[in-house]
Amino acid sequence: MRSIRIIWRILKETYQSIKFSGMSNFMVISILTVTLALFGGVLQFNSSIKQIYQNLDNQLEFSIYLIEGAETKAIAQKISQIEAVKKVDIIPKDIAWRTFRDKFGFSEDSSNPLPDTLHVNVKRAQDLNPVIEQIKNYSGIEQISYAPQLFQGLRRVRSILFSFGLFITLILAISTITIISNTIQLIVKSRSLEIKILRLVGVDDWYIRGPFITHGIFYGLVSSLIAIIPLIIFQNFVWNSFQTSFKTIMPLTFSFDSGNELGLIFVIMFLTGIIVCGTSSYMVTNRYIKV
Amino acid sequence: MIKFKNVSKFYGPIKALDNINFEIEAGEMVFIVGPSGAGKSTLMKLLYREERNTHGQILINNIDVSSLSEDKIPYLRRRMGIIFQDFKLLPNKSIFDNIAYGLRGLGVSEFEIQKRVAGALNLVGLLERAEAFPDELSGGEQQRVGIARAIVQGPPLVIADEPTGNLDPKTSIEIFNLLKSVSLRGTTVIVSTHNHKIVKEFKERVLVLEDGKLVNDTLLSTVSNPYA
């Protein structure tokens, strides 16, 4: 019963502390919301790019055009023995020519200029270049066709944006922690008389520090809840319309859905906000409230 | 109840208290007198562990206060009431809430708080002013609130650090009389003051400090001194 009374009184003191802070609350929550939204955005972006990447991984295919008279089956078998190779399909020149002819309306009399072709699938995106490097020196190969720029470009964009986003988040996080610490410090100083009275009456240390720590946690809680809103809007409107547009210009059937990770991102943002704010407040009380 | 054994306190190279020895029995009322800078406030602060002695031992009910770990300090302070020269009242809280504030922090129920605060206010004669705010009271009345706050938990020891420092002589006598009545209820009361003229009138034990040294204890000495 006593513990419940004390917890209830800590919450009342927290309310007083929040009320006392006035406009400082607005400032702290605004900056913290931007920081958390950016942090969540970086996580969301990374998750989406990872999703695209995984989809591309499933379709990592390149074509090998063989020279006339090459041992098609032997080459195909040799390639399929490479560890990173998932599948090798042989497209004989006759079938390839028939498909091409039907598609572009050439007459049956035309001579077949196409060679035998192998379609090779690798297991992962990072296997693509090493496998191509290994195969290109095999005898009987005329040309290898693939689109490394897409994968490499995507990887580079992901890496740059992720690092940049985290860097900005880190800068903002440091600013936010500083502002939270200063705000809590101001409250601690302005309530120094109350703190002193409580200390000298023999009130437990955690009761004295409690309202300041819960005040910090309040900032984290409110800011993370607000920060989630722009992410939901981005996910449901901006990202989905981008996905639709992108699908129409890409021959591959991508899935951009990062929705399954959105819940996890929210939980991470929520916990990050609460832990960072609570810890900052705790450190301030540790520094400025002595027994 | 209280024992000071060879207690010294240094602030860097400055010696605030020098090898202090005395004992105070339960229920005694003791004045600690001396000029400004004699070490009175330092001695009081050592009792409630606001400061820590550099050498020696301070025993309260056989517990060595100087070696008490920080997490045990609140338990020590719950067994004492402290009164300050500047009253230390919260200006935005009523008299009732000022006294109840610490009790709420200790988790005492509202019913019990009502009962105890009313009792303490009654003892200091301010029950009628429970809803007033500190700035509506005179200096003497504010100090009486300070006394009510100190005794509301019924502590066995009350420490008053220059309680009349901001008050006129007539009000000071009222405050000392009030502290005397607290003492008569069985509470040990230690009062520091530089107001030796008033102290003389009370015929209580006096410890005299000068330059951090205990120069006289009226319990042990028959030598006349300027204070007792």
Interface residues (C-beta under 8 A of the other chain):
Chain A: M1 R2 S3 R5 I6 R9 L193 E194 K196 I197 L198 R199 L200 V201 G202 V203 D204 D205 Y207 I208 V291
Chain B: Y48 E50 E70 D71 I73 P74 Y75 L76 R77 R78 R79 I82 K88 L90 Y101 G102 L103 R104 G105 L106 G107 S109 Q153
